[in-house]
Amino acid sequence: MRTETLSNRKVTAFRLNEDLLIRMKAEAKKENRSLNNYVESALMRIVYRKPNKVTLAAIKEAQEDINLTEIDMTNMQTFLKSLE
């Protein structure tokens, strides 16, 4: 029997928390998907998630606006006032 694959896939094994595995199986079943497909899709979303241009611009703007060296944390009241 000969099987052909459409993409490079490698068989691998993981040790997972039993409760997590049970939940993933249930979620895959809800979506009418195999456990393998469900896990692979979830991992692809995480690994290849990249922010879009609008999100990248917002991140850059927020980083430029934040200057943690200006926050006085020597006194709790002073710190809370600086947050206003």
VOPARO-962740 format. One record per residue (C-alpha): residue number from 1; residue in one letter; x, y, z. Coordinates in pm, 1 decimal, padded with zeros to 6 digits. Example, Ala and Ser with C-alpha at 12.3 -4.5 7.8 and 13.67 -1.06 7.14 Angstrom:
# VOPARO-962740
+-----+------+----------+----------+----------+
! pos ! code !        u !        v !        w !
+-----+------+----------+----------+----------+
!   1 !    A !  01230.0 ! -00450.0 !  00780.0 !
!   2 !    S !  01367.0 ! -00106.0 !  00714.0 !
+-----+------+----------+----------+----------+
# end
This chain:
# VOPARO-962740
+-----+------+----------+----------+----------+
! pos ! code !        u !        v !        w !
+-----+------+----------+----------+----------+
!   1 !    M !  00000.0 !  00000.0 !  00000.0 !
!   2 !    R !  00144.0 !  00333.1 ! -00106.1 !
!   3 !    T !  00047.3 !  00663.5 !  00050.6 !
!   4 !    E !  00140.4 !  01004.1 ! -00081.4 !
!   5 !    T !  00145.8 !  01317.2 !  00125.3 !
!   6 !    L !  00062.7 !  01665.0 !  00004.2 !
!   7 !    S !  00306.2 !  01829.4 !  00243.4 !
!   8 !    N !  00610.1 !  01739.4 !  00446.2 !
!   9 !    R !  00484.2 !  01596.8 !  00771.1 !
!  10 !    K !  00682.5 !  01421.3 !  01036.6 !
!  11 !    V !  00540.6 !  01186.2 !  01295.1 !
!  12 !    T !  00622.5 !  01300.3 !  01646.1 !
!  13 !    A !  00506.0 !  01238.1 !  02001.3 !
!  14 !    F !  00434.0 !  01471.9 !  02290.8 !
!  15 !    R !  00351.2 !  01418.6 !  02653.6 !
!  16 !    L !  00048.5 !  01627.4 !  02741.8 !
!  17 !    N ! -00150.1 !  01686.9 !  03055.1 !
!  18 !    E ! -00439.4 !  01439.8 !  03047.4 !
!  19 !    D ! -00702.4 !  01707.7 !  03114.5 !
!  20 !    L ! -00565.6 !  01918.2 !  02829.7 !
!  21 !    L ! -00577.0 !  01620.5 !  02594.2 !
!  22 !    I ! -00936.8 !  01543.7 !  02690.5 !
!  23 !    R ! -01037.3 !  01904.2 !  02629.7 !
!  24 !    M ! -00858.3 !  01920.0 !  02295.5 !
!  25 !    K ! -01030.6 !  01601.1 !  02181.6 !
!  26 !    A ! -01367.3 !  01747.2 !  02280.7 !
!  27 !    E ! -01295.7 !  02074.7 !  02098.3 !
!  28 !    A ! -01181.2 !  01888.7 !  01786.8 !
!  29 !    K ! -01496.6 !  01678.2 !  01793.4 !
!  30 !    K ! -01714.3 !  01992.4 !  01823.8 !
!  31 !    E ! -01550.3 !  02126.6 !  01510.0 !
!  32 !    N ! -01575.8 !  01788.3 !  01334.8 !
!  33 !    R ! -01198.3 !  01770.2 !  01298.9 !
!  34 !    S ! -00937.1 !  01513.6 !  01382.6 !
!  35 !    L ! -00728.9 !  01573.3 !  01693.1 !
!  36 !    N ! -00419.0 !  01598.2 !  01473.1 !
!  37 !    N ! -00579.4 !  01864.0 !  01252.5 !
!  38 !    Y ! -00708.6 !  02057.2 !  01553.1 !
!  39 !    V ! -00369.7 !  02061.5 !  01728.4 !
!  40 !    E ! -00178.7 !  02142.1 !  01409.1 !
!  41 !    S ! -00414.0 !  02433.0 !  01330.8 !
!  42 !    A ! -00384.1 !  02569.9 !  01684.4 !
!  43 !    L ! -00005.4 !  02552.9 !  01670.3 !
!  44 !    M !  00001.4 !  02717.3 !  01326.1 !
!  45 !    R ! -00208.4 !  03008.5 !  01458.0 !
!  46 !    I !  00032.1 !  03057.3 !  01746.9 !
!  47 !    V !  00360.2 !  03012.2 !  01561.6 !
!  48 !    Y !  00273.1 !  03212.0 !  01250.9 !
!  49 !    R !  00064.5 !  03484.8 !  01415.1 !
!  50 !    K !  00197.6 !  03819.8 !  01303.7 !
!  51 !    P !  00037.4 !  04153.1 !  01385.0 !
!  52 !    N ! -00104.0 !  04351.4 !  01092.4 !
!  53 !    K !  00023.1 !  04700.3 !  00999.2 !
!  54 !    V ! -00232.6 !  04880.8 !  01215.0 !
!  55 !    T ! -00143.3 !  04672.7 !  01519.2 !
!  56 !    L !  00230.0 !  04717.7 !  01459.0 !
!  57 !    A !  00180.5 !  05094.7 !  01436.6 !
!  58 !    A ! -00018.1 !  05094.6 !  01762.0 !
!  59 !    I !  00251.5 !  04891.8 !  01936.5 !
!  60 !    K !  00521.0 !  05130.4 !  01816.6 !
!  61 !    E !  00318.0 !  05433.6 !  01925.4 !
!  62 !    A !  00256.1 !  05284.7 !  02270.4 !
!  63 !    Q !  00624.3 !  05202.4 !  02314.8 !
!  64 !    E !  00723.2 !  05556.3 !  02221.0 !
!  65 !    D !  00469.7 !  05705.2 !  02465.0 !
!  66 !    I !  00582.7 !  05496.1 !  02760.5 !
!  67 !    N !  00882.9 !  05611.2 !  02954.6 !
!  68 !    L !  00907.9 !  05401.3 !  03267.9 !
!  69 !    T !  01198.3 !  05605.2 !  03402.5 !
!  70 !    E !  00957.2 !  05895.2 !  03467.7 !
!  71 !    I !  00749.2 !  05692.6 !  03713.6 !
!  72 !    D !  00834.8 !  05754.4 !  04077.8 !
!  73 !    M !  00769.8 !  05433.4 !  04268.5 !
!  74 !    T !  00945.8 !  05531.1 !  04589.5 !
!  75 !    N !  00614.1 !  05628.4 !  04745.0 !
!  76 !    M !  00279.7 !  05455.5 !  04677.2 !
!  77 !    Q !  00080.3 !  05782.6 !  04681.2 !
!  78 !    T !  00323.0 !  05946.7 !  04442.3 !
!  79 !    F !  00307.9 !  05643.4 !  04216.0 !
!  80 !    L ! -00073.9 !  05636.8 !  04210.0 !
!  81 !    K ! -00083.6 !  06009.3 !  04140.5 !
!  82 !    S !  00151.0 !  05962.5 !  03844.2 !
!  83 !    L ! -00101.0 !  05722.2 !  03691.1 !
!  84 !    E ! -00372.5 !  05989.8 !  03675.2 !
+-----+------+----------+----------+----------+
# end
